[in-house]
């Protein structure tokens, strides 16, 4: 990822608000005066905010500026939290022991901060059973989950069965 910034003679604005590396505001200067000021201090004139009126420029070392920007981007990436959508599939005839194991896995995933999609997989004639009965079968696994959760997506009837999405409170 390259950071595109105009420096020194690449800047096309006629005047610019100039700030030093220490944060001292030099005010709005014509571009020639701003470039001369940067040269006198031994640094570059970097266009920080090109969309401002007038544009904002900073007098500082260009390499240090790039380093600081990359550091900000890296810091922002490390502070983001990604959540995955995990899936558990159960059938109408899934036994209690298997349901306990699947509920334990769902609890672990919710504890890690992931969202979990629980599918009640229906085959054959079971697709045409009473909807309330099918929802009751789906509730069996929800009752076994040990972590506090909330329903992120209500029960949806699809071509292969019922689906519900839960996430940690």
Secondary structure as GFF3:
##gff-version 3
##sequence-region A 1 169
A	DSSP	three_ten_helix	8	10	.	.	.	ID=ss1
A	DSSP	beta_strand	15	20	.	.	.	ID=ss2
A	DSSP	beta_strand	25	30	.	.	.	ID=ss3
A	DSSP	alpha_helix	31	41	.	.	.	ID=ss4
A	DSSP	beta_strand	44	49	.	.	.	ID=ss5
A	DSSP	beta_strand	56	60	.	.	.	ID=ss6
A	DSSP	alpha_helix	62	78	.	.	.	ID=ss7
A	DSSP	beta_strand	85	91	.	.	.	ID=ss8
A	DSSP	alpha_helix	96	111	.	.	.	ID=ss9
A	DSSP	beta_strand	115	121	.	.	.	ID=ss10
A	DSSP	three_ten_helix	124	128	.	.	.	ID=ss11
A	DSSP	alpha_helix	131	144	.	.	.	ID=ss12
A	DSSP	beta_strand	149	158	.	.	.	ID=ss13
A	DSSP	beta_strand	161	168	.	.	.	ID=ss14
###
